[in-house]
Amino acid sequence: MKREAMFYEELGDGKVRCLLCPHNCVIDNGRTGVCKARRNENGKLFSLNYREITSIALDPIEKKPLFHFYPGSTIISVGTWGCNFKCEFCQNWEISQQRPYYVKALLPEELVDIALEYTHEGNIGIAYTYSEPIVWYEFVYEASKIAKEKDLKNVLVTNGYINEEPLKDLLPFIDAMNIDLKAFNNEFYRKVCGGNYEKVLKTIETAVLNDVHVEVTTLVVPDGNDNLEELEEEFKALAKISPDIPLHLSRYHPAYKYTKPPTSVEKLEEIYQLAKRYLNYVYLGNVWNEEYESTYCPKCGSLVIIRRGYDVRILNLDKEGRCKACNNQILRKL
């Protein structure tokens, strides 16, 4: 189920350089890159997970999480295996860090057909998620083009660690992204995840400038990326791109190689208040408190969307996504 990769160069002596993400892996014949999903075969680079599906489900859009993009709708969520990060707290390490025993084979057009079958149940499109969709690039690129032609929405849930050229080629077919900004500390990024925050911040900026709806998630890990001064710099940087970027501050729980206790709710509340100084829409994830999941108008303070888990009620928004009390534009996609 392999397919030749779209972004690489031949280096001679049977070696290739992958140009998909900032790792820019130089790969010997018969070997794979960091993501384990792209292999050099006799001087040609191939995607090994093309057509390989590990998970597929109809999810609430809020689960991605996307709070400002067609709230209350559902979306077909689909994933493969492989990742260009090695996050030691990964929730989905069984598919991100290894190739699972069982996968389902689907062509891009078959996935689009499945998504179309569920439109009568409120499905708006396809979310590429669960593991890292960047290392599934060829499949995502082809499926998103077909889905766009069928008036379906395409969503990426991603770590944002991608080179500029493949990103710009893909963005015309992408409607929304939730991008993980793991930290504003490159020591944490390199040691725990395997990347750097500058490249991810650039992806966020590029997507926003290309009129893609962007929301950002930061998983707050105790004694890892929870330094208030660093977080304040993150919030300033996001606000410089746009103060209307919704930010999800998510509560860490032990997973994979991390056994530290969960982030305290009190610490998250402190970080929430700090983020609100710079950003108009801040939410707490994995806390299950409607006060921190609901949407308030930043101009007049009106409660416009109330969320209790995945129970979503739109209260005070008109059909154009504006606050009924003060006419402030809150949602672009309603």
Rosetta blueprint (number, residue, H / E / L):
1 M L
2 K L
3 R E
4 E E
5 A L
6 M L
7 F L
8 Y E
9 E E
10 E E
11 L E
12 G E
13 D L
14 G L
15 K E
16 V E
17 R E
18 C E
19 L L
20 L L
21 C L
22 P L
23 H L
24 N L
25 C L
26 V E
27 I E
28 D L
29 N L
30 G L
31 R L
32 T E
33 G L
34 V L
35 C L
36 K L
37 A L
38 R E
39 R E
40 N E
41 E E
42 N L
43 G L
44 K E
45 L E
46 F E
47 S E
48 L L
49 N L
50 Y L
51 R L
52 E E
53 I E
54 T L
55 S E
56 I E
57 A E
58 L E
59 D E
60 P E
61 I H
62 E H
63 K H
64 K L
65 P L
66 L L
67 F L
68 H L
69 F E
70 Y L
71 P L
72 G L
73 S L
74 T E
75 I E
76 I E
77 S E
78 V E
79 G E
80 T L
81 W L
82 G L
83 C L
84 N L
85 F L
86 K L
87 C L
88 E L
89 F L
90 C L
91 Q L
92 N L
93 W H
94 E H
95 I H
96 S H
97 Q L
98 Q L
99 R L
100 P L
101 Y L
102 Y L
103 V L
104 K E
105 A E
106 L L
107 L L
108 P H
109 E H
110 E H
111 L H
112 V H
113 D H
114 I H
115 A H
116 L H
117 E H
118 Y L
119 T H
120 H H
121 E H
122 G L
123 N E
124 I E
125 G E
126 I E
127 A E
128 Y E
129 T L
130 Y L
131 S L
132 E L
133 P H
134 I H
135 V H
136 W H
137 Y H
138 E H
139 F H
140 V H
141 Y H
142 E H
143 A H
144 S H
145 K H
146 I H
147 A H
148 K H
149 E H
150 K L
151 D L
152 L L
153 K E
154 N E
155 V E
156 L E
157 V E
158 T E
159 N L
160 G L
161 Y L
162 I L
163 N L
164 E H
165 E H
166 P H
167 L H
168 K H
169 D H
170 L H
171 L H
172 P H
173 F H
174 I L
175 D L
176 A E
177 M E
178 N E
179 I E
180 D E
181 L L
182 K L
183 A L
184 F L
185 N L
186 N H
187 E H
188 F H
189 Y H
190 R H
191 K H
192 V H
193 C H
194 G L
195 G L
196 N L
197 Y H
198 E H
199 K H
200 V H
201 L H
202 K H
203 T H
204 I H
205 E H
206 T H
207 A H
208 V H
209 L H
210 N L
211 D L
212 V L
213 H E
214 V E
215 E E
216 V E
217 T E
218 T E
219 L E
220 V E
221 V L
222 P L
223 D L
224 G L
225 N L
226 D L
227 N L
228 L H
229 E H
230 E H
231 L H
232 E H
233 E H
234 E H
235 F H
236 K H
237 A H
238 L H
239 A H
240 K H
241 I H
242 S L
243 P L
244 D L
245 I L
246 P L
247 L E
248 H E
249 L E
250 S E
251 R E
252 Y L
253 H L
254 P L
255 A E
256 Y L
257 K L
258 Y E
259 T L
260 K L
261 P L
262 P L
263 T L
264 S L
265 V H
266 E H
267 K H
268 L H
269 E H
270 E H
271 I H
272 Y H
273 Q H
274 L H
275 A H
276 K L
277 R L
278 Y L
279 L L
280 N L
281 Y L
282 V E
283 Y E
284 L E
285 G E
286 N L
287 V L
288 W L
289 N L
290 E H
291 E H
292 Y H
293 E H
294 S L
295 T E
296 Y E
297 C L
298 P L
299 K L
300 C L
301 G L
302 S L
303 L E
304 V E
305 I E
306 I E
307 R E
308 R E
309 G L
310 Y L
311 D E
312 V E
313 R E
314 I E
315 L L
316 N L
317 L E
318 D L
319 K L
320 E L
321 G L
322 R E
323 C E
324 K L
325 A L
326 C L
327 N L
328 N L
329 Q E
330 I L
331 L L
332 R L
333 K E
334 L L
